[in-house]
Amino acid sequence: MRRLLAGWAALVLALLVTACATSGAVRLGATVDEVVARQGEPFAAYQLAKGQRLLYRPQPGQVQSLDFDTSGKLISMESVLTEPRLGAIAVGQWRAADVQQTFGPPNRRAADGEQGSVWTYFFVSYGVHRRARISLDAAGVVQRVDFADDPAADERYR
């Protein structure tokens, strides 16, 4: 009897885990309309040379990038608001449009006089609340990327 109950419990657990894993997930090959129907409207959308990118915020400090080909099929999904991804910004090569199309609009924009602006993105890295500050010159070219712990994390992530 114990073996039978253990078997049933394992089956029920497996079904619950499968249902949770697939309930909100989108799959490669889904159309833009299917993704929007399941995920809701993105917080940002960009037209790319070979398709379209939709950006979602599943939680504060996270950005999920979904890329679609020219036929409107989902071809890639990536969590982009990460320290390695932000650290890969090529200083002197990336422009404001590159940053925004990759990570979405910044959480904060501050003018830096006539020198340009500073964009701030807040994210979570291994459970630690962090911020990335991206300095752009007056022409919109990235000049520097700095990382630090986020001193106001308690207020922002509640």
ROSE-4610 file (N, C-alpha, C; in Angstrom, 1 decimal, always signed):
// ROSE-4610
residu = [M/M/M/R/R/R/R/R/R/L/L/L/L/L/L/A/A/A/G/G/G/W/W/W/A/A/A/A/A/A/L/L/L/V/V/V/L/L/L/A/A/A/L/L/L/L/L/L/V/V/V/T/T/T/A/A/A/C/C/C/A/A/A/T/T/T/S/S/S/G/G/G/A/A/A/V/V/V/R/R/R/L/L/L/G/G/G/A/A/A/T/T/T/V/V/V/D/D/D/E/E/E/V/V/V/V/V/V/A/A/A/R/R/R/Q/Q/Q/G/G/G/E/E/E/P/P/P/F/F/F/A/A/A/A/A/A/Y/Y/Y/Q/Q/Q/L/L/L/A/A/A/K/K/K/G/G/G/Q/Q/Q/R/R/R/L/L/L/L/L/L/Y/Y/Y/R/R/R/P/P/P/Q/Q/Q/P/P/P/G/G/G/Q/Q/Q/V/V/V/Q/Q/Q/S/S/S/L/L/L/D/D/D/F/F/F/D/D/D/T/T/T/S/S/S/G/G/G/K/K/K/L/L/L/I/I/I/S/S/S/M/M/M/E/E/E/S/S/S/V/V/V/L/L/L/T/T/T/E/E/E/P/P/P/R/R/R/L/L/L/G/G/G/A/A/A/I/I/I/A/A/A/V/V/V/G/G/G/Q/Q/Q/W/W/W/R/R/R/A/A/A/A/A/A/D/D/D/V/V/V/Q/Q/Q/Q/Q/Q/T/T/T/F/F/F/G/G/G/P/P/P/P/P/P/N/N/N/R/R/R/R/R/R/A/A/A/A/A/A/D/D/D/G/G/G/E/E/E/Q/Q/Q/G/G/G/S/S/S/V/V/V/W/W/W/T/T/T/Y/Y/Y/F/F/F/F/F/F/V/V/V/S/S/S/Y/Y/Y/G/G/G/V/V/V/H/H/H/R/R/R/R/R/R/A/A/A/R/R/R/I/I/I/S/S/S/L/L/L/D/D/D/A/A/A/A/A/A/G/G/G/V/V/V/V/V/V/Q/Q/Q/R/R/R/V/V/V/D/D/D/F/F/F/A/A/A/D/D/D/D/D/D/P/P/P/A/A/A/A/A/A/D/D/D/E/E/E/R/R/R/Y/Y/Y/R/R/R]
num = [1/1/1/2/2/2/3/3/3/4/4/4/5/5/5/6/6/6/7/7/7/8/8/8/9/9/9/10/10/10/11/11/11/12/12/12/13/13/13/14/14/14/15/15/15/16/16/16/17/17/17/18/18/18/19/19/19/20/20/20/21/21/21/22/22/22/23/23/23/24/24/24/25/25/25/26/26/26/27/27/27/28/28/28/29/29/29/30/30/30/31/31/31/32/32/32/33/33/33/34/34/34/35/35/35/36/36/36/37/37/37/38/38/38/39/39/39/40/40/40/41/41/41/42/42/42/43/43/43/44/44/44/45/45/45/46/46/46/47/47/47/48/48/48/49/49/49/50/50/50/51/51/51/52/52/52/53/53/53/54/54/54/55/55/55/56/56/56/57/57/57/58/58/58/59/59/59/60/60/60/61/61/61/62/62/62/63/63/63/64/64/64/65/65/65/66/66/66/67/67/67/68/68/68/69/69/69/70/70/70/71/71/71/72/72/72/73/73/73/74/74/74/75/75/75/76/76/76/77/77/77/78/78/78/79/79/79/80/80/80/81/81/81/82/82/82/83/83/83/84/84/84/85/85/85/86/86/86/87/87/87/88/88/88/89/89/89/90/90/90/91/91/91/92/92/92/93/93/93/94/94/94/95/95/95/96/96/96/97/97/97/98/98/98/99/99/99/100/100/100/101/101/101/102/102/102/103/103/103/104/104/104/105/105/105/106/106/106/107/107/107/108/108/108/109/109/109/110/110/110/111/111/111/112/112/112/113/113/113/114/114/114/115/115/115/116/116/116/117/117/117/118/118/118/119/119/119/120/120/120/121/121/121/122/122/122/123/123/123/124/124/124/125/125/125/126/126/126/127/127/127/128/128/128/129/129/129/130/130/130/131/131/131/132/132/132/133/133/133/134/134/134/135/135/135/136/136/136/137/137/137/138/138/138/139/139/139/140/140/140/141/141/141/142/142/142/143/143/143/144/144/144/145/145/145/146/146/146/147/147/147/148/148/148/149/149/149/150/150/150/151/151/151/152/152/152/153/153/153/154/154/154/155/155/155/156/156/156/157/157/157/158/158/158]
x = [+0.8/+0.0/+0.9/+2.0/+2.9/+3.5/+3.9/+4.5/+3.5/+2.2/+1.2/+1.0/+0.9/+0.7/+1.9/+3.1/+4.3/+4.3/+3.9/+3.8/+2.8/+1.7/+0.7/+1.1/+1.8/+2.3/+3.4/+4.2/+5.2/+4.6/+3.5/+2.8/+2.2/+1.5/+0.9/+1.9/+3.0/+4.1/+4.6/+4.8/+5.3/+4.4/+3.1/+2.1/+2.0/+2.1/+2.1/+3.3/+4.5/+5.7/+5.6/+5.1/+4.9/+4.0/+2.9/+1.9/+2.4/+3.2/+3.8/+4.9/+5.6/+6.7/+6.2/+5.0/+4.5/+3.4/+2.9/+1.7/+2.0/+3.1/+3.4/+4.5/+5.0/+6.2/+5.7/+6.6/+6.4/+7.5/+7.3/+8.2/+8.7/+9.9/+10.5/+9.5/+9.4/+8.4/+7.1/+6.8/+5.5/+5.5/+4.3/+4.2/+4.1/+4.3/+4.2/+2.9/+1.8/+0.5/+0.3/+0.8/+0.7/+1.5/+2.6/+3.4/+2.7/+2.2/+1.5/+0.2/-0.5/-1.7/-1.3/-0.2/+0.2/+0.9/+1.8/+2.6/+2.1/+1.2/+0.7/+1.5/+1.2/+2.0/+3.4/+4.4/+5.8/+5.9/+7.0/+7.2/+8.0/+8.6/+9.3/+9.3/+9.3/+9.3/+10.2/+11.0/+11.9/+11.9/+12.0/+12.1/+13.6/+13.9/+15.3/+15.5/+16.7/+17.0/+16.4/+16.4/+15.8/+14.7/+13.8/+12.7/+12.3/+11.9/+11.4/+11.9/+12.0/+12.4/+11.3/+10.9/+9.9/+10.7/+10.5/+11.2/+10.1/+10.3/+9.4/+10.1/+9.4/+10.0/+9.2/+9.7/+9.0/+9.0/+10.0/+10.2/+11.0/+10.9/+11.9/+13.3/+14.1/+15.5/+15.8/+14.8/+14.9/+14.4/+15.0/+14.5/+14.7/+13.6/+13.6/+13.4/+14.4/+14.4/+13.9/+12.9/+12.4/+12.5/+13.3/+13.5/+12.7/+12.1/+11.3/+11.9/+11.8/+12.3/+11.3/+11.6/+10.7/+9.3/+9.2/+7.9/+7.1/+7.7/+7.0/+7.1/+8.0/+8.2/+9.3/+9.1/+10.1/+11.3/+12.5/+13.7/+14.7/+14.6/+15.5/+14.8/+15.2/+14.8/+16.1/+16.2/+17.4/+17.1/+17.6/+17.5/+18.7/+18.5/+19.6/+20.1/+19.3/+19.7/+20.6/+21.8/+22.8/+24.1/+24.9/+26.2/+27.1/+27.2/+28.0/+27.5/+26.2/+25.7/+25.9/+25.6/+25.9/+27.4/+28.2/+29.7/+30.2/+29.4/+29.9/+29.6/+29.0/+28.8/+30.2/+30.4/+31.6/+31.8/+32.6/+32.8/+33.4/+32.9/+33.3/+32.7/+32.0/+31.3/+29.8/+29.3/+27.8/+27.3/+26.1/+25.4/+24.2/+23.6/+22.4/+21.3/+21.1/+20.1/+20.5/+21.7/+22.2/+21.8/+22.1/+21.9/+20.4/+19.6/+18.2/+17.5/+18.0/+17.4/+17.8/+18.9/+19.3/+18.7/+18.6/+18.2/+16.9/+16.4/+15.1/+15.5/+14.5/+14.7/+15.4/+16.3/+16.9/+15.9/+16.2/+15.4/+15.5/+16.7/+16.9/+17.8/+17.5/+18.3/+18.7/+20.0/+20.4/+21.3/+21.0/+21.9/+23.2/+24.2/+25.6/+26.1/+25.3/+25.7/+25.7/+26.7/+26.9/+27.7/+28.1/+28.9/+28.2/+26.9/+26.1/+25.1/+24.9/+24.0/+24.5/+23.8/+24.1/+22.8/+22.8/+21.7/+22.0/+21.0/+21.1/+20.1/+20.6/+19.8/+20.0/+18.9/+18.9/+18.7/+19.4/+19.3/+19.7/+19.4/+19.8/+20.8/+22.0/+23.0/+23.3/+23.0/+23.2/+22.6/+21.4/+20.7/+21.1/+22.1/+22.5/+22.0/+21.4/+20.8/+22.0/+22.1/+23.2/+22.6/+23.5/+23.1/+24.3/+23.9/+24.9/+24.6/+25.7/+25.6/+26.4/+25.7/+26.3/+26.4/+27.6/+27.9/+27.9/+27.1/+27.1/+27.6/+28.3/+28.8/+27.6/+27.8/+26.8/+26.3/+27.1/+26.7/+26.0/+25.9/+25.2/+26.0/+27.3/+28.3/+28.7/+28.6/+29.0/+30.5/+30.7/+32.1/+32.5/+31.6/+32.0/+30.8/+31.1/+30.1/+30.6/+29.9/+30.3/+29.2/+29.7/+28.8/+29.0/+27.9/+28.0/+26.8/+26.9/+25.7/+24.7/+23.4/+22.3/+22.0/+22.3/+22.1/+20.6/+19.8/+18.3/+17.5/+18.1/+17.4/+16.2/+16.2/+15.0/+13.8/+13.9/+12.8/+12.3/+13.3/+12.9/+12.4/+12.7/+12.3/+11.2/+10.5/+9.4/+8.2]
y = [-1.2/+0.0/+1.3/+1.2/+2.4/+2.7/+1.6/+1.8/+2.4/+2.0/+2.5/+4.0/+4.4/+5.8/+6.6/+6.1/+6.8/+7.0/+6.0/+6.1/+7.2/+7.2/+8.2/+9.6/+9.7/+11.0/+11.5/+10.7/+11.1/+11.5/+10.8/+11.2/+12.5/+12.8/+14.1/+15.2/+15.0/+16.0/+16.3/+15.2/+15.4/+16.2/+16.0/+16.7/+18.2/+18.4/+19.8/+20.6/+20.0/+20.6/+20.9/+20.0/+20.2/+21.3/+21.4/+22.4/+23.8/+23.9/+25.2/+25.6/+24.7/+25.0/+25.5/+25.1/+25.4/+26.5/+26.9/+27.7/+29.1/+29.8/+31.1/+31.1/+30.0/+29.9/+30.1/+30.7/+30.8/+29.9/+29.4/+28.5/+29.1/+28.7/+29.2/+28.7/+29.6/+29.4/+30.0/+30.5/+31.2/+32.5/+32.9/+34.2/+35.3/+36.5/+37.7/+37.8/+37.5/+37.6/+36.6/+35.4/+34.4/+34.8/+35.4/+35.8/+37.0/+37.9/+39.1/+38.6/+37.6/+37.1/+36.4/+35.7/+35.0/+35.9/+36.8/+37.6/+39.0/+39.5/+40.8/+41.8/+43.0/+44.0/+44.2/+44.2/+44.4/+45.9/+46.1/+47.5/+48.3/+47.5/+48.2/+47.2/+47.8/+47.0/+47.8/+47.1/+47.7/+46.9/+47.6/+47.0/+46.8/+45.6/+45.3/+45.1/+45.0/+44.8/+43.5/+42.5/+41.2/+40.7/+41.6/+41.2/+42.2/+41.8/+42.6/+42.1/+43.0/+42.6/+43.2/+42.3/+42.7/+42.5/+43.5/+43.4/+43.4/+42.5/+42.3/+42.4/+42.9/+42.9/+41.9/+40.6/+39.7/+40.0/+40.7/+41.2/+42.4/+43.2/+44.4/+43.9/+44.6/+44.2/+43.2/+42.8/+41.8/+42.3/+42.0/+42.3/+41.0/+40.6/+39.4/+40.0/+39.6/+40.0/+38.9/+39.1/+38.1/+38.6/+37.9/+38.3/+37.4/+38.1/+37.5/+37.7/+36.7/+36.9/+37.7/+38.0/+38.8/+38.2/+36.9/+36.3/+36.3/+36.9/+37.0/+35.8/+34.9/+33.8/+34.0/+33.6/+33.7/+32.9/+33.5/+32.8/+32.8/+33.7/+33.6/+34.4/+33.9/+34.5/+34.6/+35.8/+35.9/+36.9/+36.6/+37.5/+38.5/+39.8/+40.6/+41.6/+41.8/+42.8/+42.0/+41.7/+41.0/+41.7/+41.5/+42.2/+41.8/+40.5/+40.1/+40.8/+40.8/+41.4/+42.9/+43.6/+45.0/+45.3/+44.5/+44.7/+44.5/+43.8/+43.6/+44.8/+45.9/+47.1/+47.6/+47.8/+48.2/+49.7/+50.2/+51.6/+52.2/+53.3/+54.0/+53.4/+52.3/+51.7/+51.7/+51.4/+51.3/+52.8/+52.9/+54.2/+54.1/+55.2/+55.2/+54.2/+54.2/+53.3/+51.8/+51.5/+50.1/+49.7/+50.6/+50.3/+50.1/+51.0/+51.0/+49.8/+49.4/+48.3/+47.0/+47.0/+45.8/+45.6/+46.7/+46.7/+47.4/+48.1/+48.9/+50.3/+51.1/+52.4/+52.3/+53.2/+53.1/+53.5/+53.1/+53.4/+54.9/+55.5/+56.9/+57.4/+58.7/+59.4/+60.7/+61.1/+62.4/+63.1/+64.3/+65.1/+65.4/+65.3/+65.6/+66.9/+67.9/+69.2/+69.1/+69.8/+69.7/+68.4/+67.7/+66.5/+65.3/+65.3/+64.1/+63.8/+62.5/+62.0/+60.7/+60.4/+59.1/+58.4/+57.1/+56.3/+55.2/+55.0/+54.0/+52.9/+51.7/+50.5/+49.8/+49.3/+48.6/+47.1/+46.2/+44.8/+44.0/+42.7/+41.8/+40.8/+40.7/+39.8/+38.9/+37.6/+36.6/+37.1/+37.6/+38.1/+39.4/+40.1/+41.4/+42.5/+43.5/+44.6/+45.5/+45.7/+46.4/+47.5/+48.4/+49.4/+49.5/+49.7/+50.0/+51.5/+52.3/+53.6/+53.7/+54.1/+54.2/+55.6/+56.1/+57.5/+57.6/+58.5/+58.8/+60.2/+60.4/+61.8/+62.5/+63.7/+64.5/+63.9/+63.1/+62.5/+61.2/+60.7/+59.5/+58.3/+58.4/+57.3/+56.9/+55.6/+55.2/+55.5/+56.2/+56.5/+55.7/+55.2/+54.5/+53.7/+52.5/+51.7/+51.4/+51.8/+51.6/+50.8/+49.9/+49.1/+49.4/+49.3/+49.5/+48.8/+48.5/+48.1/+49.2/+48.8/+49.8/+50.2/+51.5/+51.9/+52.0/+52.2/+52.4/+51.2/+50.0/+48.8/+48.5/+48.7/+48.3/+49.1/+50.4/+51.2/+50.8/+50.4/+50.1/+48.7/+47.7/+46.3/+45.8/+46.6/+46.1/+45.7]
z = [+0.0/+0.0/+0.0/+0.8/+0.9/-0.5/-1.2/-2.5/-3.5/-3.4/-4.3/-4.0/-2.7/-2.4/-2.8/-2.6/-3.0/-4.5/-5.3/-6.7/-7.2/-6.5/-6.8/-6.5/-5.3/-4.9/-5.9/-6.4/-7.4/-8.7/-9.1/-10.3/-10.2/-9.1/-8.9/-8.8/-8.1/-8.1/-9.5/-10.3/-11.6/-12.5/-12.4/-13.1/-12.7/-11.4/-10.9/-11.4/-11.3/-11.8/-13.3/-14.1/-15.5/-15.8/-15.1/-15.3/-14.9/-13.8/-13.5/-14.5/-15.0/-15.9/-17.2/-17.6/-19.0/-18.9/-17.8/-17.7/-18.3/-18.0/-18.5/-19.6/-19.9/-20.8/-22.3/-23.0/-24.5/-25.1/-26.3/-26.9/-28.2/-28.6/-29.9/-31.0/-31.9/-33.0/-32.8/-31.6/-31.3/-32.1/-32.5/-33.2/-32.2/-32.7/-31.9/-31.2/-32.0/-31.4/-30.3/-30.4/-29.4/-28.1/-28.3/-27.2/-26.5/-27.2/-26.6/-25.9/-26.5/-25.8/-24.5/-24.4/-23.2/-22.2/-22.7/-21.8/-21.5/-22.4/-22.3/-23.1/-23.1/-23.9/-23.3/-24.2/-23.7/-23.2/-22.4/-22.0/-23.1/-24.0/-25.1/-26.3/-27.5/-28.8/-29.8/-30.5/-31.4/-32.7/-33.8/-35.2/-35.4/-35.8/-36.1/-37.6/-38.0/-39.4/-40.0/-39.1/-39.5/-38.6/-38.2/-37.4/-36.4/-35.2/-34.2/-32.8/-31.9/-30.5/-29.5/-28.6/-27.6/-26.2/-25.4/-24.0/-23.0/-22.0/-20.9/-19.6/-18.6/-17.2/-16.3/-16.3/-15.4/-14.0/-13.5/-12.1/-12.1/-11.1/-11.0/-11.1/-11.9/-12.0/-13.0/-13.8/-14.8/-16.1/-17.3/-18.6/-19.4/-20.0/-20.9/-22.4/-23.2/-24.6/-25.5/-26.3/-27.2/-28.6/-29.5/-30.8/-31.8/-32.8/-33.8/-35.2/-36.1/-37.4/-38.2/-39.5/-40.4/-40.6/-40.4/-40.5/-39.2/-38.2/-36.9/-36.0/-36.2/-35.4/-34.3/-33.1/-32.0/-32.3/-32.4/-32.7/-31.5/-30.5/-29.4/-28.2/-27.0/-25.7/-24.9/-24.2/-23.4/-22.2/-21.1/-20.0/-20.1/-20.4/-20.8/-19.7/-18.7/-17.7/-16.6/-17.1/-16.2/-16.3/-15.3/-15.2/-16.4/-16.8/-17.9/-19.2/-19.4/-20.6/-20.7/-19.5/-19.5/-19.6/-19.0/-19.1/-20.5/-21.4/-22.8/-23.7/-23.1/-24.0/-24.4/-25.7/-26.3/-26.2/-25.2/-25.1/-26.4/-26.8/-28.0/-29.3/-29.1/-30.3/-30.2/-29.0/-28.8/-28.8/-29.3/-29.3/-28.4/-28.1/-27.2/-27.8/-29.1/-29.7/-29.5/-29.5/-29.3/-27.8/-26.9/-25.5/-25.3/-25.8/-25.6/-26.2/-27.4/-28.1/-27.4/-26.7/-26.0/-24.6/-23.9/-22.5/-22.2/-23.2/-23.0/-22.5/-22.3/-21.7/-20.3/-20.0/-18.7/-17.6/-16.4/-15.2/-14.9/-15.2/-14.9/-16.0/-16.4/-17.4/-16.7/-16.7/-16.1/-17.1/-17.3/-18.2/-17.5/-18.2/-17.7/-18.3/-18.1/-18.7/-20.2/-20.9/-22.3/-22.7/-21.7/-22.0/-22.5/-22.2/-22.6/-21.5/-21.3/-20.2/-19.6/-18.5/-17.8/-17.6/-18.1/-18.0/-16.9/-16.1/-15.0/-15.2/-15.0/-15.0/-13.7/-13.1/-11.8/-12.1/-11.5/-11.7/-10.5/-10.5/-9.4/-9.9/-9.2/-9.6/-8.4/-8.6/-7.5/-6.2/-6.3/-5.1/-4.5/-5.2/-4.7/-5.7/-5.1/-6.0/-6.4/-7.7/-8.3/-9.3/-9.7/-10.7/-11.7/-12.9/-14.0/-14.4/-14.5/-15.0/-16.3/-17.3/-18.6/-19.0/-19.2/-19.6/-21.1/-21.6/-23.1/-23.3/-24.4/-24.8/-25.5/-25.9/-26.5/-27.8/-28.5/-29.7/-29.5/-28.2/-27.9/-27.9/-27.9/-27.9/-26.5/-26.1/-24.8/-24.5/-23.4/-22.9/-21.8/-20.9/-19.7/-19.2/-18.6/-17.9/-16.5/-15.5/-14.1/-13.4/-12.5/-11.7/-10.2/-9.5/-8.0/-7.4/-6.1/-5.4/-5.4/-5.3/-5.3/-3.9/-3.5/-2.1/-1.8/-2.8/-2.5/-2.9/-2.9/-3.3/-2.5/-1.2/-0.4/-0.8/-1.2/-1.7/-3.0/-3.9/-5.3/-5.6/-4.8/-5.1/-4.2/-3.5/-2.6/-3.4]
